[in-house]
Amino acid sequence: MFAVVGDSKLEKVLIELDNKLFQKKEKELVEKYFNVADIDKAWEFVRS
């Protein structure tokens, strides 16, 4: 799992698009965007 932490709507859209285009969920290579305020949630996601 891969967490991207930032403060950009563009980054969020690009991460979602990347997951859809390359269908990484099937390969368990999931990327997810988190806002800077949600850094604890990002760590939880990576550790799960």
C-alpha positions in Angstrom: 0.0 0.0 0.0 1.1 3.5 -0.8 0.0 6.7 0.9 0.5 10.1 -0.6 0.1 12.9 1.9 -0.3 16.4 0.6 -2.4 19.5 0.2 -3.4 19.5 -3.4 -6.7 18.6 -5.2 -4.7 17.8 -8.3 -2.6 15.2 -6.4 -5.8 13.6 -5.1 -7.3 13.4 -8.6 -4.1 12.0 -10.1 -3.9 9.3 -7.5 -7.5 8.3 -8.1 -6.9 8.3 -11.9 -3.8 6.2 -11.6 -5.6 3.6 -9.6 -8.4 3.4 -12.1 -6.2 3.3 -15.2 -3.7 0.7 -14.0 -6.1 -1.3 -11.9 -3.6 -1.8 -9.2 -6.2 -2.9 -6.7 -6.1 -6.4 -8.2 -2.3 -6.5 -7.6 -2.7 -5.1 -4.0 -0.7 -2.0 -5.1 -3.2 0.6 -3.9 -2.3 4.2 -3.7 -4.4 6.6 -1.6 -4.3 10.3 -1.1 -4.5 11.9 2.3 -4.6 15.5 3.3 -1.9 16.7 5.6 -4.4 17.0 8.4 -5.1 13.2 8.1 -1.5 12.0 8.4 -2.5 9.6 11.2 -5.1 8.0 8.9 -2.4 7.7 6.2 -0.1 5.8 8.6 -3.0 3.5 9.5 -3.6 2.8 5.8 0.0 2.0 5.2 0.3 -0.3 8.2 -2.9 -2.3 7.4 
